[in-house]
């Protein structure tokens, strides 16, 4: 069984850089997530100098969001009692090497940034831990390249669709990718939702739809207070919203079922009995009356009788006893 299949859907609370570079905020976020039914918390760890060129206009912003390695150790120390799986998404080799030393990490996510980094992929493959490969915005040849390298170590590999476009338009989600990837690679798939959090209904609806299309993992951004407009706030839920989000997601999963053959459960059998129409007397009938299409009709009753497609089982047979108008006609009440 895939590691992530233990609690379907496996829900990941994505902290990303919602901590704004502050250790205290990172700790507070993790503790707030612990109140939910989410399965995991994910951290993004990066070294700005290794990730972004100083010529890039986003360099200063990323530098403000960066948490130093020694401070990350403080975060993990303060949250070691949290009853969630910890997942790390390292954005460079140096950060990956640091993350490999952290004992509490249960799985790793490979950012699309590193999808064609051979050295990175080979190193993370050696961990033998469950892996999530982010494929949002990746070309198909890039996905195949990374998949070939990563899939050699374990079946615990999930391809994760979804990308952040601050926020991502609903028309750009392309949830059908989940079906395509699952069929092509014959592996589990996941969905990282980046719907505008201002549309809370869609923030729930699209992940639910993704689960229906086969996603075994759902990832959702969390922030302490969306009104402060911190990093990734566009698609992040406040802690109380996230708690309700997870409840809804876990609850709706049971509606999908696991149909491999057409067998009715007890609820369906009860409905089947309720909605069927059975043969009843069209008017009062005497004993020894010959049953014909003229003296019966079909209506819902409180007993199981003869349906229209089985009418030949009673046509031409005689009644053993009198029947009142609308009374059900049962085969056992007919003479052979």
Secondary structure by P-SEA (a helix, b strand, c coil): ccccccccccccccccccccccaaaaaaaaaaaaaccccbbbbbbbcccccccccccaaaaaaaacccaaaaaaaaaaaccccbbbbbbcccaaaaaaaaacccccbbbbcccccccaaaaaaaaacccbbbbbcccccaaaaaaaaaaaacccccbbbbbbbbcccccccccccaaaaaaaaaccbbbbbbccccccaaaaaaaaaaaaaaacccbbbbbbbcccccccccccccccaaaaaaaaaaaaaacccccccccccccaaaaaaaaacccccccccccccccccccccbbbbbccccccccccccccccbbbcccccccbbbbcccccc
